[in-house]
Structures are given as C-alpha cells and as structure tokens.
C-alpha cells in the first residue's frame, strides 16, 4: 500500500510529537519499573549492569572465607610474561548452603612491568603503559586479604594461579578452584562458559574488562542458583576443590580422531605432541578413559595412556609434573 506525501508528513509529525512527549516525561519514569514492564511482555530480555554490593544473602551459619581473584597480564606465558593488574574480592560463603553473605574486602592494583605493554595486549584489557607507569602492587594490603582466605577462586585458575605464584611466592600453599572448569555450565544449560555469557544468562552485564570488575561479575554469577539443578555454585566448588586433577594424555591417538578429541575438550600439547584432557575428580577421569577406549581407540581391551595427577596445593599451579604411563 502506498501513501501520499501529505500522509507521510502527518505520520512523521505524529512520531516526532510522541518522541518529544516521551523525552519530556522520561525523567519521571523509574528505569527498573520500565525494565520489569518490558520483561513482563515476554518480548524483551533486559540486562542490568552489575553494582558493587556489600552483601548478598542474609545470615550465614557456617561461614568460610573465599577470595575471588582475577589478573591482567602482558601475555599468556607465566614463565616470561608479567602480572600488571590484580583484582581480589573477599567474600563469606555458607559452607553448607553455598550462599554468599557479605563482601569482606576488595583489592585492586596496577604494577609497571619490566617490558612495556604491547598495543595488541593493551587492546585486550585496556591497560596502557601510561596507566601503569610508576605503579606497584600494595603487597601488604593484598596479603592481608589472602591470609584470610581458605579457598581461592578464579574463572580460569590454570591461567591466574601460575601468574600469581610467580609474582607472590608466599601463595605457594593456597588451594584454588576454577569456576570455568569445575562448574557444569553446559549441563546446566548456560549459553557458554565465558564470563560474559554467564552474566547474560543471569541477567547482568558489566563494563570494562578489568580485574576488579571481572571479580565482581563472577561473584554475581556465583550468588545465583544454577539454572537447571538449582544448586548453589559453591556447593559444587567446595566438593570439587578437594578432588585431584587428572591430566590424561591420549597416547598414539589416530590422526583422524583429532576433531573428535577436540570436541570432547582435549587440547593439543605441542611440546609432547599429544592430545590431553584435564579431568576433575576420579569419576570424570574414569568416564574420559572409557570414552577414549570406545570412541577413539575403538577397542574393548586395555589402552596405554599418560597421566599427571595434581592434588591440593599443586592444582592449577602450572608445575610440570612427571608423566606416568599406565595400561588401563
């Protein structure tokens, strides 16, 4: 259907009038009321920016102190690259229910590296050489928070812990859990394991990709029940933190199975030229072994695999443990 120029002009004037009226009255509208109204229609999903909070749940009956940690670095190799930002949020968690209570303390600091930050690296986290110039971590303030924590949590502990250990050797006895690896995000029907996906599924978004902001974002995610089971994330983490990590190497795996291995979560170890999988706990390790036997080696008999086992303080430490070979 076509319309005359006069009709289009009238429609435009009407739209402009509506927008002007809306602009005049928008200051009187509570944004949260609008957000809930949009959500109630079933046609919109509204994400709320995370806010700094002092508390999440009410009374905590069996409190344990947990430090949520995030780092920004000059690169990926903890042996050669440096930490340039540390974020840490100390929280109390109910050991029985997994509920998060009060936020007990926060640390955020920058440090100038020995080697300048590259433009490519700066593009990832937004930290420039000008921002870190002359900066040093307040190690005493950070250590005060760390000394109170019974458990350290990071969204990629295999990355963050080795960097933290190299910069702060006094963390050598710390026990870490990994929210990226140890929580069943896929089984719980989340969109993905990345923090941005988890936040979105929980109804939140956050701003700059910086250490303290990422810590606060992770705390908000961990404060909500898992989507399907309705268990609290810390109920899972407290159990898994006591489990050993089994690094399983698929020795002499057929080349044509490489995509199959990758889809399962195996990673290629270029140094040893082998596909490896990190299983958390004996049960997952056993499941992976049976999967390899049936789907990769296609046999009902025994198979030869390589194993590295990390337990306690060795978990996610980046320590190169001696590989053991075993027929299973």
Secondary structure, DSSP 8 states (H G I E B T S, - for coil): ----HHHHHHHHHHHHHHHHHHHHHGGGS-HHHHHHHHHHTTS----EE----SBSSS--SSEEEEEEEEEEESSS-TTT--EEEEEEEEEEEETTT--EEEEEEEEEEE---SS---HHHHHHH---HHHHTT----HHHHHHHHHH-SEEEETTHHHHHHHHHHH-GGGTT--EEEHHHHS-TTTTT-S-SSHHHHHHHTTEE--S--HHHHHHHHHHHHTSB-TTT--BHHHHHHHHTTS-EEEEEETT--GGGHHHHHHHT-EEETTTTEEEEEEESHHHHHHHHHHIIIIIS--SS--EEEEEEE-GGGTTS------EEEE-
